[in-house]
Amino acid sequence: MQRGSTATGAALDVTAFSNTAIITFATTIDERKLVRRRGVVTDTSHLMAALALAQGSVAWQILGDSTGNGNTEWVNLTTEWLTASFPAYTVDYGLWNTTTIDYEAPVRRQTGPNGERYVPYSSASISYESDSVENSITGDIDIRMDVSSDNWDNGSDQVMVAKGAADGNRSFWFRISSAGTPQFFWTANGTTLIGKQPSSGWTLPANGARKLIRVTLSVDNGASGNDVKFYDSTDDGATWSQIGPTLTTAGTTTIYDSTAELQLGGRGGASAPGSNLFGRIDRTQVRKGISGPLVAPGLPELWSNQGGGQIAVGSPVLTILNGSHPGADIELLGATVSGVYDSTRVPRMTPRYGQALVTVVCSHNDGIQKGEKYLAKWSTLFSELRSKFGNAGMTLSTQNARKSPAGNIVDHAVRTAQLLGYANRNSIGVTDAAAAMSASGETAATLILSDGIHPTDLASGIWRDEAVSVLLGGDHR
């Protein structure tokens, strides 16, 4: 596999560009350097400082297109560098699947020296997320747990996840029964509980054994009923096998919109006698809709501590969420033509795993768009990302140039220059892959594939080198 090189070579083949594009790039070189330095200081430091401390789990979120989804392209190459550079971390790599509109089951790139990361739970030990619009699920729900119990059939109910307090203020909970069977309860009015458990197919796990279990509720099955299904998985959630038959009840239903906190390890507050989990939770997914977006962090250590002083055990996790969607343009990644934020796709692409750095990579597929209306769409996307991820660094990356037979060569070049100015004005960091490729001395023939769009392995290596340089705070030009 070819990697980036700074060796001297022939001048960049400028026949791929118009004179306008060349002038645009030339007049923005100083701005490029300014933006990159700003990004080093204010945007990548959160991730790199966390990795250096090796105390907590963090994530790098990428939203991009097909220049970053391949094994020989820059996101994966940078992931390889991060993995080798931070051996104290377990590294999980998730790749966006455009068919399922979800991330594939994460690929474990490295297991840290202290083993699996989890939070232990015991009496009065609960994690929580405050009630919010996001986690107030009233329709279909999908809950997935990577959990173990010290004693699966200990004679007491053990709640894994719940949103419910006193009568009149309950939504749902997913628990292990006193006999060790998964059970799901919900209420449509805040008080009257409806409960389901597998009627067959469940095998009691050994005490202390980890189990990946899942429950879904379809509040309207399309046949004047509602359906509950239980599942388990033996391949880390890549596939799920249904436990027993579908449990159908006549009539549609809803989940009551309580104001209770969303809790892990128990229910009803900081102390919930008879409801606490005695065991551990490695991962959790509470999804709004079946296979819908997550409404809470996927790792329990990222939830708030409500009682018991629980502390995460094992090596911290670096999660790479490679949301590179082939064909993605700025509208698919966040804003429609009218500037309205996409309310379905991007929440799926941005599950919370402790994002410390967010990188958006988009221009190749934006056609003839440019100017203030185009940049306003970026502002819409970054506004939502900042709202969701708080103190995470926000960055964008420029991309390789386009050449014939691809269209919109000049438009892409102009957008690239405009995005640099946009980043500078809005305190957004930049990985300037376009300038790095231009400075490499390589030709368009060696940097861009014959389709005129995608980078060669050599170009992807240069892009990776630039990304690493920015992460390290360097400026090698």
C-alpha positions as CSV (number, residue, x, y, z in Angstrom):
1,M,0.0,0.0,0.0
2,Q,1.5,3.4,-1.0
3,R,1.8,6.1,1.5
4,G,2.2,9.8,1.4
5,S,5.6,11.2,0.4
6,T,7.2,14.7,0.5
7,A,9.8,13.7,-2.1
8,T,10.4,16.2,-4.8
9,G,8.6,15.4,-8.1
10,A,7.2,17.1,-11.1
11,A,5.0,20.1,-10.7
12,L,1.3,19.6,-10.1
13,D,-0.5,19.0,-13.4
14,V,-2.5,22.3,-13.5
15,T,-4.3,21.2,-16.7
16,A,-6.9,19.7,-14.3
17,F,-7.9,23.3,-13.3
18,S,-8.9,26.5,-14.9
19,N,-6.9,29.7,-14.5
20,T,-9.7,31.0,-12.1
21,A,-9.2,28.0,-9.8
22,I,-5.4,28.3,-9.8
23,I,-5.6,32.0,-8.8
24,T,-8.2,31.2,-6.1
25,F,-5.9,28.6,-4.6
26,A,-2.8,30.9,-4.8
27,T,-4.5,33.8,-3.1
28,T,-5.6,31.8,-0.1
29,I,-2.3,30.1,0.8
30,D,-1.7,32.4,3.8
31,E,-5.3,31.8,5.0
32,R,-4.8,28.1,4.7
33,K,-1.9,28.3,7.1
34,L,-3.8,30.5,9.6
35,V,-6.8,28.2,9.6
36,R,-4.6,25.1,10.1
37,R,-2.9,26.6,13.1
38,R,-6.1,27.7,14.6
39,G,-7.4,24.2,14.3
40,V,-4.4,22.7,16.0
41,V,-4.9,24.9,19.0
42,T,-8.6,25.0,19.5
43,D,-10.0,21.9,17.8
44,T,-7.8,18.8,17.9
45,S,-6.4,19.4,21.4
46,H,-9.5,18.0,23.2
47,L,-9.1,14.6,21.6
48,M,-5.3,14.5,21.8
49,A,-5.2,15.5,25.5
50,A,-7.7,12.9,26.3
51,L,-5.8,10.2,24.5
52,A,-2.5,11.3,26.2
53,L,-4.1,11.0,29.7
54,A,-5.7,7.5,28.8
55,Q,-8.3,7.8,31.6
56,G,-11.6,8.0,29.8
57,S,-13.3,6.8,26.6
58,V,-13.5,9.2,23.7
59,A,-14.5,9.2,20.0
60,W,-13.6,10.7,16.7
61,Q,-16.6,11.4,14.5
62,I,-16.3,11.7,10.7
63,L,-19.1,12.8,8.4
64,G,-18.0,12.5,4.8
65,D,-18.2,10.9,1.4
66,S,-16.5,8.1,-0.6
67,T,-13.1,9.7,-0.4
68,G,-12.9,8.3,3.2
69,N,-14.7,5.0,3.4
70,G,-12.1,2.6,1.9
71,N,-9.5,0.6,3.7
72,T,-6.7,2.5,1.8
73,E,-8.2,5.9,2.3
74,W,-7.3,8.6,4.8
75,V,-9.8,7.8,7.6
76,N,-8.7,4.2,8.0
77,L,-5.0,5.1,7.5
78,T,-5.3,7.8,10.3
79,T,-7.1,5.2,12.5
80,E,-4.2,2.8,12.0
81,W,-1.8,5.6,13.2
82,L,-4.0,6.4,16.2
83,T,-4.2,2.7,17.1
84,A,-0.4,2.3,17.0
85,S,0.2,5.6,18.8
86,F,-2.1,4.9,21.8
87,P,-1.6,1.3,23.0
88,A,-3.4,2.0,26.3
89,Y,-6.6,2.3,24.4
90,T,-9.0,-0.3,23.1
91,V,-9.9,0.9,19.6
92,D,-13.3,0.2,17.9
93,Y,-13.8,1.2,14.3
94,G,-17.4,1.6,13.0
95,L,-18.1,2.1,9.3
96,W,-21.4,3.6,8.0
97,N,-23.6,1.2,6.0
98,T,-25.6,3.1,3.4
99,T,-28.0,0.1,3.0
100,T,-29.0,-0.3,6.7
101,I,-28.6,3.5,7.4
102,D,-26.7,2.5,10.5
103,Y,-23.1,1.7,11.5
104,E,-21.9,-1.8,11.0
105,A,-21.0,-3.7,14.2
106,P,-17.7,-2.2,15.3
107,V,-14.4,-3.9,14.3
108,R,-12.1,-4.3,17.3
109,R,-8.7,-2.9,16.1
110,Q,-6.9,-3.2,19.4
111,T,-7.7,-4.4,22.9
112,G,-6.0,-2.3,25.6
113,P,-3.8,-3.9,28.3
114,N,-6.5,-3.7,31.0
115,G,-9.1,-5.6,29.0
116,E,-12.7,-4.8,28.3
117,R,-14.2,-1.5,29.5
118,Y,-17.3,-1.7,31.6
119,V,-19.1,-0.2,34.6
120,P,-19.9,-2.4,37.6
121,Y,-23.3,-2.1,39.2
122,S,-24.5,-3.1,42.7
123,S,-26.9,-1.9,45.4
124,A,-28.0,1.7,44.8
125,S,-25.5,2.1,42.0
126,I,-27.2,3.9,39.1
127,S,-26.2,5.9,36.0
128,Y,-28.5,8.4,34.4
129,E,-29.4,10.8,31.7
130,S,-31.7,13.7,32.5
131,D,-35.1,13.7,30.9
132,S,-35.0,15.3,27.5
133,V,-36.9,15.6,24.2
134,E,-34.4,13.2,22.7
135,N,-34.9,10.4,25.2
136,S,-38.7,10.9,25.6
137,I,-39.7,8.0,23.4
138,T,-43.4,7.6,22.9
139,G,-43.4,5.3,19.8
140,D,-41.3,2.4,18.6
141,I,-38.3,1.6,20.8
142,D,-35.2,-0.6,20.4
143,I,-33.0,-1.4,23.4
144,R,-29.7,-3.4,23.2
145,M,-27.7,-4.4,26.2
146,D,-24.2,-5.9,26.6
147,V,-24.7,-7.0,30.2
148,S,-23.8,-9.6,32.8
149,S,-25.3,-10.5,36.1
150,D,-23.3,-11.9,39.1
151,N,-26.3,-14.1,39.6
152,W,-28.9,-14.2,36.8
153,D,-31.6,-15.8,38.9
154,N,-30.9,-14.3,42.3
155,G,-34.6,-14.1,43.3
156,S,-34.9,-10.4,42.7
157,D,-35.6,-8.3,39.6
158,Q,-32.6,-6.6,38.2
159,V,-33.3,-3.5,36.0
160,M,-30.8,-2.9,33.2
161,V,-32.3,0.3,31.8
162,A,-35.4,2.3,32.7
163,K,-37.3,5.5,32.4
164,G,-39.8,5.6,35.2
165,A,-40.2,6.8,38.8
166,A,-43.4,6.7,40.9
167,D,-46.9,5.7,39.6
168,G,-48.1,8.3,37.1
169,N,-44.6,9.1,35.9
170,R,-43.4,5.9,34.3
171,S,-42.4,5.1,30.7
172,F,-40.6,1.7,30.4
173,W,-38.0,-0.6,31.8
174,F,-36.0,-3.6,30.5
175,R,-35.0,-6.0,33.3
176,I,-33.8,-9.4,34.3
177,S,-36.6,-11.2,36.2
178,S,-36.1,-12.9,39.5
179,A,-35.9,-16.2,37.5
180,G,-33.2,-14.8,35.1
181,T,-35.5,-14.1,32.1
182,P,-35.4,-10.8,30.2
183,Q,-38.6,-8.8,30.6
184,F,-39.9,-5.6,29.1
185,F,-42.5,-3.3,30.7
186,W,-44.1,-0.1,29.4
187,T,-47.1,2.0,30.2
188,A,-49.3,4.1,28.0
189,N,-50.7,6.2,30.9
190,G,-47.8,6.4,33.3
191,T,-49.2,3.9,35.8
192,T,-50.7,0.7,34.2
193,L,-47.8,-1.6,33.2
194,I,-47.8,-3.9,30.3
195,G,-45.2,-6.7,30.6
196,K,-43.7,-9.2,28.2
197,Q,-41.0,-11.9,28.3
198,P,-40.0,-14.6,25.9
199,S,-42.4,-17.5,25.9
200,S,-39.7,-19.9,24.7
201,G,-36.1,-20.1,23.5
202,W,-34.3,-18.4,26.4
203,T,-31.4,-20.2,28.0
204,L,-30.3,-19.1,31.5
205,P,-26.7,-17.8,31.3
206,A,-24.1,-18.9,33.7
207,N,-23.6,-16.5,36.6
208,G,-21.2,-13.8,35.6
209,A,-21.5,-14.6,31.9
210,R,-21.9,-11.6,29.4
211,K,-25.0,-11.6,27.3
212,L,-26.0,-9.4,24.4
213,I,-29.8,-9.1,24.6
214,R,-32.3,-6.9,22.8
215,V,-35.9,-6.0,22.9
216,T,-38.1,-4.1,20.4
217,L,-41.6,-2.7,20.7
218,S,-43.5,-1.8,17.6
219,V,-46.4,0.2,18.9
220,D,-48.4,-0.3,15.7
221,N,-47.7,-3.4,13.7
222,G,-50.0,-2.4,10.8
223,A,-52.6,-5.0,11.7
224,S,-54.3,-3.3,14.6
225,G,-51.9,-4.6,17.2
226,N,-48.5,-4.1,18.8
227,D,-45.5,-6.4,18.7
228,V,-42.7,-7.1,21.2
229,K,-39.6,-9.1,20.1
230,F,-36.6,-10.3,22.1
231,Y,-33.2,-11.2,20.6
232,D,-29.8,-12.3,21.5
233,S,-26.5,-12.1,19.7
234,T,-23.3,-14.2,19.7
235,D,-21.3,-12.1,17.3
236,D,-21.0,-8.7,19.1
237,G,-24.3,-7.5,17.7
238,A,-23.5,-8.0,14.0
239,T,-26.5,-10.2,13.8
240,W,-29.5,-10.8,16.1
241,S,-31.5,-14.1,16.6
242,Q,-35.0,-13.7,17.8
243,I,-35.8,-15.5,21.1
244,G,-39.1,-17.3,20.8
245,P,-42.1,-16.0,18.8
246,T,-43.3,-12.5,18.3
247,L,-45.5,-11.4,21.2
248,T,-48.5,-9.7,19.6
249,T,-51.2,-7.9,21.5
250,A,-54.4,-6.6,20.0
251,G,-54.7,-2.8,19.7
252,T,-52.0,-0.2,19.1
253,T,-50.2,1.4,22.0
254,T,-47.9,4.2,23.0
255,I,-45.2,4.8,25.7
256,Y,-46.1,7.4,28.3
257,D,-43.9,10.6,28.1
258,S,-42.7,10.7,31.7
259,T,-40.4,13.3,33.1
260,A,-38.3,10.6,34.8
261,E,-34.6,10.3,34.2
262,L,-33.3,7.6,31.9
263,Q,-31.3,5.2,34.1
264,L,-28.9,2.3,33.9
265,G,-28.6,-0.3,36.6
266,G,-31.8,0.4,38.4
267,R,-35.0,2.5,38.4
268,G,-36.9,5.0,40.5
269,G,-34.0,7.2,41.7
270,A,-30.6,6.9,43.3
271,S,-31.9,4.1,45.5
272,A,-34.3,1.5,44.1
273,P,-34.4,-1.5,46.5
274,G,-35.1,-4.8,44.7
275,S,-34.5,-3.3,41.3
276,N,-30.8,-2.8,41.1
277,L,-28.5,-4.8,38.7
278,F,-25.8,-6.7,40.4
279,G,-23.3,-7.2,37.7
280,R,-21.8,-5.1,34.9
281,I,-22.8,-3.2,31.7
282,D,-20.3,-3.0,28.9
283,R,-22.4,-1.2,26.3
284,T,-25.9,0.0,25.9
285,Q,-28.1,1.3,23.1
286,V,-31.5,3.0,23.6
287,R,-32.9,3.8,20.2
288,K,-35.8,5.9,19.2
289,G,-37.5,3.7,16.7
290,I,-36.5,0.2,15.6
291,S,-32.9,0.5,14.5
292,G,-33.3,4.2,14.9
293,P,-30.9,6.8,16.3
294,L,-29.4,6.4,19.8
295,V,-30.9,8.7,22.4
296,A,-28.2,8.2,25.1
297,P,-24.4,7.4,25.1
298,G,-23.4,4.0,24.0
299,L,-20.9,3.5,26.8
300,P,-22.2,3.5,30.4
301,E,-19.2,5.4,31.7
302,L,-20.4,8.4,29.7
303,W,-23.7,8.6,31.6
304,S,-23.8,10.6,34.8
305,N,-23.3,8.9,38.2
306,Q,-26.4,9.0,40.4
307,G,-25.2,6.9,43.3
308,G,-22.8,4.2,44.5
309,G,-19.7,5.8,43.1
310,Q,-19.3,3.4,40.2
311,I,-16.1,3.7,38.3
312,A,-15.3,2.3,34.8
313,V,-13.0,-0.7,34.8
314,G,-10.7,-1.8,32.0
315,S,-8.9,0.0,29.2
316,P,-10.6,3.1,27.9
317,V,-12.1,3.0,24.4
318,L,-11.3,5.1,21.4
319,T,-14.3,4.8,19.1
320,I,-13.8,5.8,15.4
321,L,-17.2,6.5,13.8
322,N,-16.5,6.7,10.1
323,G,-19.7,8.2,8.7
324,S,-18.3,8.4,5.2
325,H,-21.4,8.0,3.0
326,P,-20.6,7.4,-0.8
327,G,-22.3,10.2,-2.8
328,A,-22.8,12.4,0.3
329,D,-23.2,16.1,-0.3
330,I,-23.9,18.8,2.3
331,E,-27.6,18.3,2.0
332,L,-27.4,14.6,2.8
333,L,-25.1,15.3,5.7
334,G,-27.3,17.8,7.3
335,A,-29.1,20.5,5.4
336,T,-31.7,20.3,2.7
337,V,-31.9,22.8,-0.2
338,S,-34.1,25.0,2.0
339,G,-31.6,24.9,4.8
340,V,-33.6,22.6,7.1
341,Y,-31.5,20.2,9.2
342,D,-32.0,16.5,8.3
343,S,-33.9,15.1,11.3
344,T,-33.4,11.4,10.5
345,R,-30.1,10.6,8.9
346,V,-27.5,12.7,10.8
347,P,-28.8,11.6,14.3
348,R,-28.2,8.0,13.2
349,M,-24.7,9.0,12.0
350,T,-23.8,10.7,15.2
351,P,-24.4,8.3,18.2
352,R,-22.8,9.6,21.4
353,Y,-19.6,7.7,22.2
354,G,-17.7,10.6,23.9
355,Q,-16.9,12.6,20.7
356,A,-13.9,14.8,21.3
357,L,-13.4,15.6,17.7
358,V,-15.8,16.0,14.7
359,T,-14.5,16.2,11.1
360,V,-16.8,17.0,8.2
361,V,-15.5,16.2,4.7
362,C,-17.8,17.3,1.9
363,S,-17.4,19.2,-1.4
364,H,-16.9,16.6,-4.2
365,N,-20.6,15.9,-4.5
366,D,-21.9,19.4,-4.1
367,G,-22.2,20.1,-7.8
368,I,-22.2,23.8,-8.7
369,Q,-23.1,25.0,-5.2
370,K,-20.9,27.8,-3.7
371,G,-21.2,31.2,-2.1
372,E,-23.1,32.3,1.0
373,K,-26.2,30.1,0.5
374,Y,-23.9,27.1,0.3
375,L,-21.9,28.1,3.3
376,A,-25.1,28.6,5.3
377,K,-25.8,24.9,5.0
378,W,-22.4,24.2,6.6
379,S,-23.4,26.6,9.4
380,T,-26.6,24.7,10.0
381,L,-24.8,21.4,10.2
382,F,-22.0,22.7,12.5
383,S,-24.6,24.4,14.7
384,E,-26.4,21.1,15.3
385,L,-23.1,19.2,15.8
386,R,-21.9,21.8,18.4
387,S,-25.2,21.6,20.2
388,K,-25.0,17.8,20.4
389,F,-21.4,17.4,21.3
390,G,-20.7,20.4,23.5
391,N,-16.9,20.9,23.8
392,A,-15.9,18.6,21.0
393,G,-13.5,20.2,18.5
394,M,-15.1,21.0,15.2
395,T,-13.0,20.6,12.0
396,L,-13.4,20.2,8.3
397,S,-11.0,18.7,5.7
398,T,-10.4,19.9,2.2
399,Q,-10.2,17.1,-0.4
400,N,-8.2,16.2,-3.5
401,A,-8.9,18.2,-6.6
402,R,-11.1,16.9,-9.5
403,K,-9.9,16.3,-13.0
404,S,-11.4,15.3,-16.3
405,P,-13.7,13.3,-16.9
406,A,-15.3,14.5,-13.7
407,G,-17.5,17.6,-13.9
408,N,-17.6,20.8,-11.8
409,I,-13.8,21.0,-11.5
410,V,-13.8,24.8,-11.1
411,D,-16.8,24.8,-8.7
412,H,-15.1,22.3,-6.4
413,A,-11.9,24.3,-6.4
414,V,-13.8,27.5,-5.6
415,R,-15.7,25.8,-2.8
416,T,-12.5,24.6,-1.3
417,A,-11.1,28.1,-1.1
418,Q,-14.5,29.4,0.3
419,L,-14.5,26.7,3.0
420,L,-11.1,27.8,4.2
421,G,-12.3,31.3,4.7
422,Y,-15.5,30.0,6.3
423,A,-13.5,27.9,8.7
424,N,-11.3,30.9,9.6
425,R,-14.3,33.1,10.3
426,N,-16.1,30.5,12.4
427,S,-13.2,29.0,14.5
428,I,-13.4,25.7,12.8
429,G,-10.1,23.7,12.4
430,V,-8.9,22.5,9.0
431,T,-7.0,19.5,7.7
432,D,-5.9,21.0,4.4
433,A,-5.4,17.9,2.3
434,A,-5.8,19.8,-0.9
435,A,-2.8,22.1,-0.1
436,A,-0.7,19.1,1.1
437,M,-1.3,17.3,-2.2
438,S,-0.4,20.4,-4.1
439,A,2.8,20.9,-2.1
440,S,3.8,17.3,-2.6
441,G,5.2,17.8,-6.1
442,E,3.1,15.0,-7.4
443,T,1.0,15.2,-10.6
444,A,-2.7,15.0,-10.9
445,A,-2.1,11.6,-12.7
446,T,-0.5,10.2,-9.5
447,L,-3.0,11.8,-7.1
448,I,-6.4,11.3,-8.7
449,L,-7.9,8.1,-10.1
450,S,-9.1,7.9,-13.7
451,D,-12.6,8.7,-12.6
452,G,-11.4,12.2,-11.9
453,I,-12.8,12.2,-8.4
454,H,-11.3,9.7,-6.0
455,P,-7.8,9.9,-4.5
456,T,-5.1,7.4,-5.3
457,D,-3.5,5.4,-2.5
458,L,-0.6,7.9,-2.7
459,A,-3.0,10.8,-2.3
460,S,-4.7,9.1,0.6
461,G,-1.4,8.7,2.3
462,I,-0.6,12.4,1.9
463,W,-4.0,13.1,3.3
464,R,-3.3,10.9,6.3
465,D,0.1,12.5,6.8
466,E,-1.6,15.9,6.9
467,A,-4.3,14.7,9.3
468,V,-1.7,13.3,11.6
469,S,0.4,16.5,11.4
470,V,-2.7,18.5,12.4
471,L,-3.5,16.1,15.3
472,L,0.1,16.5,16.5
473,G,0.0,20.3,16.2
474,G,2.6,20.5,13.4
475,D,2.8,22.5,10.2
476,H,5.3,21.0,7.9
477,R,4.9,23.5,5.1
